[in-house]
Amino acid sequence: MNIYDRIVKDATDAILEKIPNELKALLGSLEETFKSVVKSSLEHFEIVSKEEFDIQNKILLKTRQKVDSLEKKIEEMLKNQTNPSS
C-alpha cells in the first residue's frame, strides 16, 4: 500500500468512525465518496514516507559534504597557483 492509499484509508476511517451507523446504512456509497474526495485532495500534495524522506536527507548531507570538500580543494589549488612558493 503506497503512502497516498494509506492516508486515504486512515482519513476515511476517521471520518466514517464519527458517523452514526444508521446514517451509514442509508448512504451506502459514503465511504467511496469520502475516499474519492480525500484522494483527489491529496493529489495536489507531494507526500513522501518518513523513510524516503530520511534516505533523501542522508543523500543530501553526503552531497553537501562532497561539495564542501571539493570547494576546499579548489580553494587550495587556486591558492597554490597564485602563490607557487608556499
PDB file of N, CA, C and O in Angstrom:
ATOM      1  N   MET A   1       0.860  -1.182   0.000  1.00  0.00           N
ATOM      2  CA  MET A   1       0.000   0.000   0.000  1.00  0.00           C
ATOM      3  C   MET A   1       0.901   1.238   0.000  1.00  0.00           C
ATOM      4  O   MET A   1       1.768   1.386   0.861  1.00  0.00           O
ATOM      5  N   ASN A   2       0.684   2.118  -0.973  1.00  0.00           N
ATOM      6  CA  ASN A   2       1.521   3.314  -1.015  1.00  0.00           C
ATOM      7  C   ASN A   2       1.035   4.353  -0.002  1.00  0.00           C
ATOM      8  O   ASN A   2      -0.010   4.186   0.627  1.00  0.00           O
ATOM      9  N   ILE A   3       1.801   5.409   0.139  1.00  0.00           N
ATOM     10  CA  ILE A   3       1.517   6.409   1.181  1.00  0.00           C
ATOM     11  C   ILE A   3       0.170   7.097   0.959  1.00  0.00           C
ATOM     12  O   ILE A   3      -0.553   7.369   1.917  1.00  0.00           O
ATOM     13  N   TYR A   4      -0.168   7.379  -0.306  1.00  0.00           N
ATOM     14  CA  TYR A   4      -1.446   8.027  -0.585  1.00  0.00           C
ATOM     15  C   TYR A   4      -2.618   7.133  -0.178  1.00  0.00           C
ATOM     16  O   TYR A   4      -3.572   7.592   0.449  1.00  0.00           O
ATOM     17  N   ASP A   5      -2.533   5.851  -0.542  1.00  0.00           N
ATOM     18  CA  ASP A   5      -3.607   4.924  -0.192  1.00  0.00           C
ATOM     19  C   ASP A   5      -3.770   4.798   1.321  1.00  0.00           C
ATOM     20  O   ASP A   5      -4.889   4.727   1.830  1.00  0.00           O
ATOM     21  N   ARG A   6      -2.639   4.770   2.037  1.00  0.00           N
ATOM     22  CA  ARG A   6      -2.706   4.659   3.497  1.00  0.00           C
ATOM     23  C   ARG A   6      -3.340   5.912   4.109  1.00  0.00           C
ATOM     24  O   ARG A   6      -4.153   5.814   5.029  1.00  0.00           O
ATOM     25  N   ILE A   7      -2.971   7.075   3.602  1.00  0.00           N
ATOM     26  CA  ILE A   7      -3.541   8.329   4.116  1.00  0.00           C
ATOM     27  C   ILE A   7      -5.038   8.390   3.817  1.00  0.00           C
ATOM     28  O   ILE A   7      -5.837   8.778   4.669  1.00  0.00           O
ATOM     29  N   VAL A   8      -5.404   8.000   2.594  1.00  0.00           N
ATOM     30  CA  VAL A   8      -6.828   7.993   2.212  1.00  0.00           C
ATOM     31  C   VAL A   8      -7.605   7.052   3.121  1.00  0.00           C
ATOM     32  O   VAL A   8      -8.675   7.405   3.615  1.00  0.00           O
ATOM     33  N   LYS A   9      -7.063   5.843   3.345  1.00  0.00           N
ATOM     34  CA  LYS A   9      -7.751   4.874   4.199  1.00  0.00           C
ATOM     35  C   LYS A   9      -7.877   5.408   5.623  1.00  0.00           C
ATOM     36  O   LYS A   9      -8.952   5.328   6.217  1.00  0.00           O
ATOM     37  N   ASP A  10      -6.793   5.952   6.176  1.00  0.00           N
ATOM     38  CA  ASP A  10      -6.828   6.473   7.549  1.00  0.00           C
ATOM     39  C   ASP A  10      -7.813   7.633   7.685  1.00  0.00           C
ATOM     40  O   ASP A  10      -8.574   7.703   8.651  1.00  0.00           O
ATOM     41  N   ALA A  11      -7.791   8.540   6.710  1.00  0.00           N
ATOM     42  CA  ALA A  11      -8.695   9.693   6.767  1.00  0.00           C
ATOM     43  C   ALA A  11     -10.149   9.247   6.632  1.00  0.00           C
ATOM     44  O   ALA A  11     -11.022   9.716   7.363  1.00  0.00           O
ATOM     45  N   THR A  12     -10.396   8.347   5.700  1.00  0.00           N
ATOM     46  CA  THR A  12     -11.760   7.843   5.505  1.00  0.00           C
ATOM     47  C   THR A  12     -12.259   7.119   6.747  1.00  0.00           C
ATOM     48  O   THR A  12     -13.394   7.319   7.179  1.00  0.00           O
ATOM     49  N   ASP A  13     -11.406   6.278   7.316  1.00  0.00           N
ATOM     50  CA  ASP A  13     -11.793   5.556   8.535  1.00  0.00           C
ATOM     51  C   ASP A  13     -12.116   6.525   9.670  1.00  0.00           C
ATOM     52  O   ASP A  13     -13.087   6.330  10.400  1.00  0.00           O
ATOM     53  N   ALA A  14     -11.299   7.568   9.814  1.00  0.00           N
ATOM     54  CA  ALA A  14     -11.525   8.551  10.882  1.00  0.00           C
ATOM     55  C   ALA A  14     -12.846   9.289  10.690  1.00  0.00           C
ATOM     56  O   ALA A  14     -13.572   9.544  11.651  1.00  0.00           O
ATOM     57  N   ILE A  15     -13.149   9.628   9.445  1.00  0.00           N
ATOM     58  CA  ILE A  15     -14.404  10.345   9.164  1.00  0.00           C
ATOM     59  C   ILE A  15     -15.604   9.422   9.385  1.00  0.00           C
ATOM     60  O   ILE A  15     -16.578   9.805  10.035  1.00  0.00           O
ATOM     61  N   LEU A  16     -15.528   8.211   8.845  1.00  0.00           N
ATOM     62  CA  LEU A  16     -16.651   7.281   8.953  1.00  0.00           C
ATOM     63  C   LEU A  16     -16.895   6.828  10.389  1.00  0.00           C
ATOM     64  O   LEU A  16     -18.019   6.489  10.758  1.00  0.00           O
ATOM     65  N   GLU A  17     -15.859   6.825  11.177  1.00  0.00           N
ATOM     66  CA  GLU A  17     -15.974   6.450  12.583  1.00  0.00           C
ATOM     67  C   GLU A  17     -16.901   7.410  13.340  1.00  0.00           C
ATOM     68  O   GLU A  17     -17.555   7.020  14.307  1.00  0.00           O
ATOM     69  N   LYS A  18     -16.948   8.645  12.895  1.00  0.00           N
ATOM     70  CA  LYS A  18     -17.754   9.675  13.565  1.00  0.00           C
ATOM     71  C   LYS A  18     -19.224   9.667  13.136  1.00  0.00           C
ATOM     72  O   LYS A  18     -20.067  10.293  13.779  1.00  0.00           O
ATOM     73  N   ILE A  19     -19.521   8.961  12.057  1.00  0.00           N
ATOM     74  CA  ILE A  19     -20.886   8.952  11.524  1.00  0.00           C
ATOM     75  C   ILE A  19     -21.683   7.815  12.175  1.00  0.00           C
ATOM     76  O   ILE A  19     -21.199   6.685  12.250  1.00  0.00           O
ATOM     77  N   PRO A  20     -22.888   8.104  12.640  1.00  0.00           N
ATOM     78  CA  PRO A  20     -23.720   7.062  13.261  1.00  0.00           C
ATOM     79  C   PRO A  20     -24.013   5.933  12.270  1.00  0.00           C
ATOM     80  O   PRO A  20     -24.162   6.168  11.071  1.00  0.00           O
ATOM     81  N   ASN A  21     -24.094   4.710  12.787  1.00  0.00           N
ATOM     82  CA  ASN A  21     -24.325   3.530  11.944  1.00  0.00           C
ATOM     83  C   ASN A  21     -25.610   3.639  11.131  1.00  0.00           C
ATOM     84  O   ASN A  21     -25.658   3.183   9.988  1.00  0.00           O
ATOM     85  N   GLU A  22     -26.657   4.242  11.711  1.00  0.00           N
ATOM     86  CA  GLU A  22     -27.922   4.366  10.995  1.00  0.00           C
ATOM     87  C   GLU A  22     -27.746   5.196   9.718  1.00  0.00           C
ATOM     88  O   GLU A  22     -28.323   4.883   8.676  1.00  0.00           O
ATOM     89  N   LEU A  23     -26.957   6.237   9.817  1.00  0.00           N
ATOM     90  CA  LEU A  23     -26.719   7.104   8.658  1.00  0.00           C
ATOM     91  C   LEU A  23     -25.849   6.391   7.621  1.00  0.00           C
ATOM     92  O   LEU A  23     -26.064   6.537   6.418  1.00  0.00           O
ATOM     93  N   LYS A  24     -24.878   5.629   8.086  1.00  0.00           N
ATOM     94  CA  LYS A  24     -24.019   4.880   7.169  1.00  0.00           C
ATOM     95  C   LYS A  24     -24.846   3.887   6.348  1.00  0.00           C
ATOM     96  O   LYS A  24     -24.609   3.715   5.153  1.00  0.00           O
ATOM     97  N   ALA A  25     -25.805   3.244   6.988  1.00  0.00           N
ATOM     98  CA  ALA A  25     -26.645   2.270   6.288  1.00  0.00           C
ATOM     99  C   ALA A  25     -27.451   2.945   5.182  1.00  0.00           C
ATOM    100  O   ALA A  25     -27.665   2.351   4.125  1.00  0.00           O
ATOM    101  N   LEU A  26     -27.895   4.167   5.409  1.00  0.00           N
ATOM    102  CA  LEU A  26     -28.678   4.896   4.405  1.00  0.00           C
ATOM    103  C   LEU A  26     -27.810   5.368   3.238  1.00  0.00           C
ATOM    104  O   LEU A  26     -28.282   5.486   2.107  1.00  0.00           O
ATOM    105  N   LEU A  27     -26.564   5.631   3.523  1.00  0.00           N
ATOM    106  CA  LEU A  27     -25.663   6.161   2.490  1.00  0.00           C
ATOM    107  C   LEU A  27     -24.569   5.140   2.189  1.00  0.00           C
ATOM    108  O   LEU A  27     -23.428   5.297   2.623  1.00  0.00           O
ATOM    109  N   GLY A  28     -24.915   4.115   1.459  1.00  0.00           N
ATOM    110  CA  GLY A  28     -24.004   3.015   1.170  1.00  0.00           C
ATOM    111  C   GLY A  28     -22.723   3.422   0.469  1.00  0.00           C
ATOM    112  O   GLY A  28     -21.676   2.822   0.715  1.00  0.00           O
ATOM    113  N   SER A  29     -22.772   4.410  -0.385  1.00  0.00           N
ATOM    114  CA  SER A  29     -21.575   4.805  -1.139  1.00  0.00           C
ATOM    115  C   SER A  29     -20.780   5.901  -0.435  1.00  0.00           C
ATOM    116  O   SER A  29     -19.860   6.476  -1.016  1.00  0.00           O
ATOM    117  N   LEU A  30     -21.131   6.185   0.806  1.00  0.00           N
ATOM    118  CA  LEU A  30     -20.471   7.260   1.544  1.00  0.00           C
ATOM    119  C   LEU A  30     -18.959   7.047   1.638  1.00  0.00           C
ATOM    120  O   LEU A  30     -18.181   7.983   1.451  1.00  0.00           O
ATOM    121  N   GLU A  31     -18.556   5.821   1.925  1.00  0.00           N
ATOM    122  CA  GLU A  31     -17.125   5.531   2.075  1.00  0.00           C
ATOM    123  C   GLU A  31     -16.367   5.797   0.780  1.00  0.00           C
ATOM    124  O   GLU A  31     -15.296   6.405   0.797  1.00  0.00           O
ATOM    125  N   GLU A  32     -16.920   5.343  -0.338  1.00  0.00           N
ATOM    126  CA  GLU A  32     -16.256   5.563  -1.628  1.00  0.00           C
ATOM    127  C   GLU A  32     -16.196   7.053  -1.976  1.00  0.00           C
ATOM    128  O   GLU A  32     -15.212   7.527  -2.543  1.00  0.00           O
ATOM    129  N   THR A  33     -17.253   7.781  -1.633  1.00  0.00           N
ATOM    130  CA  THR A  33     -17.269   9.216  -1.879  1.00  0.00           C
ATOM    131  C   THR A  33     -16.177   9.909  -1.079  1.00  0.00           C
ATOM    132  O   THR A  33     -15.446  10.746  -1.609  1.00  0.00           O
ATOM    133  N   PHE A  34     -16.070   9.558   0.197  1.00  0.00           N
ATOM    134  CA  PHE A  34     -15.022  10.138   1.040  1.00  0.00           C
ATOM    135  C   PHE A  34     -13.638   9.812   0.493  1.00  0.00           C
ATOM    136  O   PHE A  34     -12.773  10.684   0.413  1.00  0.00           O
ATOM    137  N   LYS A  35     -13.434   8.556   0.120  1.00  0.00           N
ATOM    138  CA  LYS A  35     -12.134   8.151  -0.413  1.00  0.00           C
ATOM    139  C   LYS A  35     -11.782   8.962  -1.660  1.00  0.00           C
ATOM    140  O   LYS A  35     -10.648   9.411  -1.826  1.00  0.00           O
ATOM    141  N   SER A  36     -12.756   9.135  -2.514  1.00  0.00           N
ATOM    142  CA  SER A  36     -12.541   9.881  -3.740  1.00  0.00           C
ATOM    143  C   SER A  36     -12.170  11.342  -3.463  1.00  0.00           C
ATOM    144  O   SER A  36     -11.252  11.886  -4.076  1.00  0.00           O
ATOM    145  N   VAL A  37     -12.889  11.958  -2.541  1.00  0.00           N
ATOM    146  CA  VAL A  37     -12.628  13.358  -2.196  1.00  0.00           C
ATOM    147  C   VAL A  37     -11.247  13.511  -1.563  1.00  0.00           C
ATOM    148  O   VAL A  37     -10.485  14.406  -1.928  1.00  0.00           O
ATOM    149  N   VAL A  38     -10.936  12.641  -0.622  1.00  0.00           N
ATOM    150  CA  VAL A  38      -9.636  12.721   0.061  1.00  0.00           C
ATOM    151  C   VAL A  38      -8.507  12.471  -0.932  1.00  0.00           C
ATOM    152  O   VAL A  38      -7.505  13.187  -0.931  1.00  0.00           O
ATOM    153  N   LYS A  39      -8.666  11.463  -1.771  1.00  0.00           N
ATOM    154  CA  LYS A  39      -7.624  11.121  -2.737  1.00  0.00           C
ATOM    155  C   LYS A  39      -7.379  12.262  -3.717  1.00  0.00           C
ATOM    156  O   LYS A  39      -6.230  12.591  -4.013  1.00  0.00           O
ATOM    157  N   SER A  40      -8.444  12.864  -4.220  1.00  0.00           N
ATOM    158  CA  SER A  40      -8.254  13.968  -5.171  1.00  0.00           C
ATOM    159  C   SER A  40      -7.626  15.185  -4.483  1.00  0.00           C
ATOM    160  O   SER A  40      -6.882  15.937  -5.113  1.00  0.00           O
ATOM    161  N   SER A  41      -7.918  15.377  -3.216  1.00  0.00           N
ATOM    162  CA  SER A  41      -7.292  16.479  -2.473  1.00  0.00           C
ATOM    163  C   SER A  41      -5.809  16.214  -2.266  1.00  0.00           C
ATOM    164  O   SER A  41      -4.995  17.131  -2.374  1.00  0.00           O
ATOM    165  N   LEU A  42      -5.451  14.976  -1.969  1.00  0.00           N
ATOM    166  CA  LEU A  42      -4.051  14.629  -1.702  1.00  0.00           C
ATOM    167  C   LEU A  42      -3.181  14.665  -2.953  1.00  0.00           C
ATOM    168  O   LEU A  42      -1.966  14.839  -2.859  1.00  0.00           O
ATOM    169  N   GLU A  43      -3.782  14.503  -4.102  1.00  0.00           N
ATOM    170  CA  GLU A  43      -3.004  14.505  -5.337  1.00  0.00           C
ATOM    171  C   GLU A  43      -2.343  15.850  -5.592  1.00  0.00           C
ATOM    172  O   GLU A  43      -1.423  15.945  -6.405  1.00  0.00           O
ATOM    173  N   HIS A  44      -2.801  16.890  -4.906  1.00  0.00           N
ATOM    174  CA  HIS A  44      -2.198  18.212  -5.068  1.00  0.00           C
ATOM    175  C   HIS A  44      -0.931  18.369  -4.232  1.00  0.00           C
ATOM    176  O   HIS A  44      -0.200  19.347  -4.388  1.00  0.00           O
ATOM    177  N   PHE A  45      -0.675  17.420  -3.356  1.00  0.00           N
ATOM    178  CA  PHE A  45       0.498  17.480  -2.482  1.00  0.00           C
ATOM    179  C   PHE A  45       1.517  16.434  -2.918  1.00  0.00           C
ATOM    180  O   PHE A  45       1.155  15.387  -3.454  1.00  0.00           O
ATOM    181  N   GLU A  46       2.782  16.724  -2.687  1.00  0.00           N
ATOM    182  CA  GLU A  46       3.823  15.741  -2.939  1.00  0.00           C
ATOM    183  C   GLU A  46       4.222  15.152  -1.595  1.00  0.00           C
ATOM    184  O   GLU A  46       5.043  15.721  -0.875  1.00  0.00           O
ATOM    185  N   ILE A  47       3.639  14.018  -1.269  1.00  0.00           N
ATOM    186  CA  ILE A  47       3.844  13.400   0.035  1.00  0.00           C
ATOM    187  C   ILE A  47       4.798  12.219  -0.113  1.00  0.00           C
ATOM    188  O   ILE A  47       4.662  11.398  -1.020  1.00  0.00           O
ATOM    189  N   VAL A  48       5.758  12.156   0.792  1.00  0.00           N
ATOM    190  CA  VAL A  48       6.678  11.021   0.818  1.00  0.00           C
ATOM    191  C   VAL A  48       6.649  10.398   2.206  1.00  0.00           C
ATOM    192  O   VAL A  48       6.259  11.032   3.186  1.00  0.00           O
ATOM    193  N   SER A  49       7.065   9.161   2.262  1.00  0.00           N
ATOM    194  CA  SER A  49       7.110   8.488   3.559  1.00  0.00           C
ATOM    195  C   SER A  49       8.280   9.031   4.381  1.00  0.00           C
ATOM    196  O   SER A  49       9.204   9.635   3.837  1.00  0.00           O
ATOM    197  N   LYS A  50       8.231   8.813   5.674  1.00  0.00           N
ATOM    198  CA  LYS A  50       9.307   9.226   6.567  1.00  0.00           C
ATOM    199  C   LYS A  50      10.606   8.541   6.164  1.00  0.00           C
ATOM    200  O   LYS A  50      11.675   9.150   6.183  1.00  0.00           O
ATOM    201  N   GLU A  51      10.499   7.267   5.801  1.00  0.00           N
ATOM    202  CA  GLU A  51      11.681   6.500   5.388  1.00  0.00           C
ATOM    203  C   GLU A  51      12.318   7.122   4.139  1.00  0.00           C
ATOM    204  O   GLU A  51      13.534   7.304   4.088  1.00  0.00           O
ATOM    205  N   GLU A  52      11.507   7.444   3.144  1.00  0.00           N
ATOM    206  CA  GLU A  52      12.027   8.054   1.921  1.00  0.00           C
ATOM    207  C   GLU A  52      12.629   9.422   2.211  1.00  0.00           C
ATOM    208  O   GLU A  52      13.669   9.776   1.656  1.00  0.00           O
ATOM    209  N   PHE A  53      11.980  10.189   3.075  1.00  0.00           N
ATOM    210  CA  PHE A  53      12.499  11.499   3.459  1.00  0.00           C
ATOM    211  C   PHE A  53      13.866  11.357   4.117  1.00  0.00           C
ATOM    212  O   PHE A  53      14.790  12.100   3.788  1.00  0.00           O
ATOM    213  N   ASP A  54      14.005  10.409   5.045  1.00  0.00           N
ATOM    214  CA  ASP A  54      15.276  10.192   5.739  1.00  0.00           C
ATOM    215  C   ASP A  54      16.384   9.786   4.773  1.00  0.00           C
ATOM    216  O   ASP A  54      17.519  10.246   4.893  1.00  0.00           O
ATOM    217  N   ILE A  55      16.049   8.921   3.815  1.00  0.00           N
ATOM    218  CA  ILE A  55      17.033   8.496   2.816  1.00  0.00           C
ATOM    219  C   ILE A  55      17.506   9.684   1.999  1.00  0.00           C
ATOM    220  O   ILE A  55      18.707   9.869   1.800  1.00  0.00           O
ATOM    221  N   GLN A  56      16.559  10.493   1.523  1.00  0.00           N
ATOM    222  CA  GLN A  56      16.920  11.659   0.727  1.00  0.00           C
ATOM    223  C   GLN A  56      17.724  12.672   1.542  1.00  0.00           C
ATOM    224  O   GLN A  56      18.610  13.343   1.012  1.00  0.00           O
ATOM    225  N   ASN A  57      17.414  12.776   2.813  1.00  0.00           N
ATOM    226  CA  ASN A  57      18.140  13.688   3.700  1.00  0.00           C
ATOM    227  C   ASN A  57      19.600  13.244   3.842  1.00  0.00           C
ATOM    228  O   ASN A  57      20.508  14.075   3.815  1.00  0.00           O
ATOM    229  N   LYS A  58      19.825  11.936   3.992  1.00  0.00           N
ATOM    230  CA  LYS A  58      21.190  11.397   4.091  1.00  0.00           C
ATOM    231  C   LYS A  58      21.959  11.639   2.796  1.00  0.00           C
ATOM    232  O   LYS A  58      23.131  12.014   2.826  1.00  0.00           O
ATOM    233  N   ILE A  59      21.303  11.424   1.666  1.00  0.00           N
ATOM    234  CA  ILE A  59      21.945  11.659   0.370  1.00  0.00           C
ATOM    235  C   ILE A  59      22.333  13.129   0.241  1.00  0.00           C
ATOM    236  O   ILE A  59      23.431  13.452  -0.213  1.00  0.00           O
ATOM    237  N   LEU A  60      21.435  14.004   0.640  1.00  0.00           N
ATOM    238  CA  LEU A  60      21.705  15.436   0.576  1.00  0.00           C
ATOM    239  C   LEU A  60      22.886  15.815   1.468  1.00  0.00           C
ATOM    240  O   LEU A  60      23.728  16.621   1.070  1.00  0.00           O
ATOM    241  N   LEU A  61      22.955  15.248   2.662  1.00  0.00           N
ATOM    242  CA  LEU A  61      24.052  15.522   3.578  1.00  0.00           C
ATOM    243  C   LEU A  61      25.385  15.070   2.981  1.00  0.00           C
ATOM    244  O   LEU A  61      26.368  15.810   3.030  1.00  0.00           O
ATOM    245  N   LYS A  62      25.424  13.858   2.418  1.00  0.00           N
ATOM    246  CA  LYS A  62      26.655  13.359   1.792  1.00  0.00           C
ATOM    247  C   LYS A  62      27.073  14.249   0.629  1.00  0.00           C
ATOM    248  O   LYS A  62      28.254  14.553   0.460  1.00  0.00           O
ATOM    249  N   THR A  63      26.101  14.660  -0.162  1.00  0.00           N
ATOM    250  CA  THR A  63      26.389  15.529  -1.305  1.00  0.00           C
ATOM    251  C   THR A  63      26.948  16.863  -0.829  1.00  0.00           C
ATOM    252  O   THR A  63      27.900  17.388  -1.408  1.00  0.00           O
ATOM    253  N   ARG A  64      26.355  17.408   0.225  1.00  0.00           N
ATOM    254  CA  ARG A  64      26.839  18.675   0.784  1.00  0.00           C
ATOM    255  C   ARG A  64      28.281  18.537   1.270  1.00  0.00           C
ATOM    256  O   ARG A  64      29.093  19.441   1.072  1.00  0.00           O
ATOM    257  N   GLN A  65      28.597  17.411   1.903  1.00  0.00           N
ATOM    258  CA  GLN A  65      29.959  17.170   2.388  1.00  0.00           C
ATOM    259  C   GLN A  65      30.941  17.074   1.227  1.00  0.00           C
ATOM    260  O   GLN A  65      32.055  17.592   1.311  1.00  0.00           O
ATOM    261  N   LYS A  66      30.539  16.417   0.151  1.00  0.00           N
ATOM    262  CA  LYS A  66      31.398  16.303  -1.022  1.00  0.00           C
ATOM    263  C   LYS A  66      31.630  17.668  -1.662  1.00  0.00           C
ATOM    264  O   LYS A  66      32.751  17.990  -2.056  1.00  0.00           O
ATOM    265  N   VAL A  67      30.585  18.459  -1.764  1.00  0.00           N
ATOM    266  CA  VAL A  67      30.710  19.804  -2.341  1.00  0.00           C
ATOM    267  C   VAL A  67      31.655  20.643  -1.484  1.00  0.00           C
ATOM    268  O   VAL A  67      32.524  21.337  -2.011  1.00  0.00           O
ATOM    269  N   ASP A  68      31.485  20.579  -0.172  1.00  0.00           N
ATOM    270  CA  ASP A  68      32.371  21.332   0.727  1.00  0.00           C
ATOM    271  C   ASP A  68      33.823  20.906   0.543  1.00  0.00           C
ATOM    272  O   ASP A  68      34.723  21.745   0.497  1.00  0.00           O
ATOM    273  N   SER A  69      34.044  19.611   0.438  1.00  0.00           N
ATOM    274  CA  SER A  69      35.399  19.082   0.256  1.00  0.00           C
ATOM    275  C   SER A  69      35.991  19.561  -1.068  1.00  0.00           C
ATOM    276  O   SER A  69      37.150  19.972  -1.128  1.00  0.00           O
ATOM    277  N   LEU A  70      35.192  19.504  -2.116  1.00  0.00           N
ATOM    278  CA  LEU A  70      35.672  19.964  -3.426  1.00  0.00           C
ATOM    279  C   LEU A  70      35.960  21.464  -3.424  1.00  0.00           C
ATOM    280  O   LEU A  70      36.930  21.915  -4.033  1.00  0.00           O
ATOM    281  N   GLU A  71      35.122  22.225  -2.746  1.00  0.00           N
ATOM    282  CA  GLU A  71      35.366  23.672  -2.657  1.00  0.00           C
ATOM    283  C   GLU A  71      36.700  23.951  -1.969  1.00  0.00           C
ATOM    284  O   GLU A  71      37.450  24.828  -2.400  1.00  0.00           O
ATOM    285  N   LYS A  72      36.997  23.211  -0.904  1.00  0.00           N
ATOM    286  CA  LYS A  72      38.270  23.395  -0.197  1.00  0.00           C
ATOM    287  C   LYS A  72      39.452  23.031  -1.094  1.00  0.00           C
ATOM    288  O   LYS A  72      40.466  23.729  -1.106  1.00  0.00           O
ATOM    289  N   LYS A  73      39.316  21.937  -1.843  1.00  0.00           N
ATOM    290  CA  LYS A  73      40.395  21.528  -2.756  1.00  0.00           C
ATOM    291  C   LYS A  73      40.635  22.580  -3.833  1.00  0.00           C
ATOM    292  O   LYS A  73      41.778  22.916  -4.143  1.00  0.00           O
ATOM    293  N   ILE A  74      39.561  23.088  -4.391  1.00  0.00           N
ATOM    294  CA  ILE A  74      39.683  24.121  -5.426  1.00  0.00           C
ATOM    295  C   ILE A  74      40.328  25.371  -4.849  1.00  0.00           C
ATOM    296  O   ILE A  74      41.205  25.973  -5.468  1.00  0.00           O
ATOM    297  N   GLU A  75      39.887  25.754  -3.663  1.00  0.00           N
ATOM    298  CA  GLU A  75      40.474  26.918  -2.988  1.00  0.00           C
ATOM    299  C   GLU A  75      41.975  26.733  -2.804  1.00  0.00           C
ATOM    300  O   GLU A  75      42.760  27.642  -3.073  1.00  0.00           O
ATOM    301  N   GLU A  76      42.363  25.557  -2.346  1.00  0.00           N
ATOM    302  CA  GLU A  76      43.769  25.247  -2.115  1.00  0.00           C
ATOM    303  C   GLU A  76      44.554  25.259  -3.425  1.00  0.00           C
ATOM    304  O   GLU A  76      45.675  25.765  -3.479  1.00  0.00           O
ATOM    305  N   MET A  77      43.965  24.703  -4.472  1.00  0.00           N
ATOM    306  CA  MET A  77      44.630  24.694  -5.779  1.00  0.00           C
ATOM    307  C   MET A  77      44.816  26.116  -6.304  1.00  0.00           C
ATOM    308  O   MET A  77      45.876  26.455  -6.830  1.00  0.00           O
ATOM    309  N   LEU A  78      43.794  26.935  -6.163  1.00  0.00           N
ATOM    310  CA  LEU A  78      43.901  28.330  -6.621  1.00  0.00           C
ATOM    311  C   LEU A  78      44.928  29.087  -5.801  1.00  0.00           C
ATOM    312  O   LEU A  78      45.678  29.906  -6.334  1.00  0.00           O
ATOM    313  N   LYS A  79      44.960  28.821  -4.537  1.00  0.00           N
ATOM    314  CA  LYS A  79      45.929  29.471  -3.650  1.00  0.00           C
ATOM    315  C   LYS A  79      47.350  29.079  -4.046  1.00  0.00           C
ATOM    316  O   LYS A  79      48.244  29.924  -4.078  1.00  0.00           O
ATOM    317  N   ASN A  80      47.557  27.801  -4.347  1.00  0.00           N
ATOM    318  CA  ASN A  80      48.873  27.316  -4.748  1.00  0.00           C
ATOM    319  C   ASN A  80      49.264  27.844  -6.122  1.00  0.00           C
ATOM    320  O   ASN A  80      50.446  28.045  -6.401  1.00  0.00           O
ATOM    321  N   GLN A  81      48.288  28.064  -6.965  1.00  0.00           N
ATOM    322  CA  GLN A  81      48.549  28.580  -8.304  1.00  0.00           C
ATOM    323  C   GLN A  81      49.024  30.034  -8.247  1.00  0.00           C
ATOM    324  O   GLN A  81      49.934  30.422  -8.979  1.00  0.00           O
ATOM    325  N   THR A  82      48.414  30.820  -7.393  1.00  0.00           N
ATOM    326  CA  THR A  82      48.802  32.229  -7.285  1.00  0.00           C
ATOM    327  C   THR A  82      50.013  32.420  -6.379  1.00  0.00           C
ATOM    328  O   THR A  82      50.678  33.454  -6.445  1.00  0.00           O
ATOM    329  N   ASN A  83      50.306  31.432  -5.535  1.00  0.00           N
ATOM    330  CA  ASN A  83      51.409  31.504  -4.598  1.00  0.00           C
ATOM    331  C   ASN A  83      52.260  30.235  -4.714  1.00  0.00           C
ATOM    332  O   ASN A  83      52.260  29.434  -3.779  1.00  0.00           O
ATOM    333  N   PRO A  84      52.974  30.019  -5.798  1.00  0.00           N
ATOM    334  CA  PRO A  84      53.671  28.765  -6.001  1.00  0.00           C
ATOM    335  C   PRO A  84      54.805  28.511  -5.001  1.00  0.00           C
ATOM    336  O   PRO A  84      55.215  27.362  -4.836  1.00  0.00           O
ATOM    337  N   SER A  85      55.302  29.503  -4.358  1.00  0.00           N
ATOM    338  CA  SER A  85      56.411  29.329  -3.419  1.00  0.00           C
ATOM    339  C   SER A  85      56.001  28.727  -2.095  1.00  0.00           C
ATOM    340  O   SER A  85      56.867  28.299  -1.332  1.00  0.00           O
ATOM    341  N   SER A  86      54.710  28.675  -1.788  1.00  0.00           N
ATOM    342  CA  SER A  86      54.246  28.149  -0.489  1.00  0.00           C
ATOM    343  C   SER A  86      54.305  26.673  -0.415  1.00  0.00           C
ATOM    344  O   SER A  86      53.949  26.092   0.610  1.00  0.00           O
TER     345      SER A  86
END
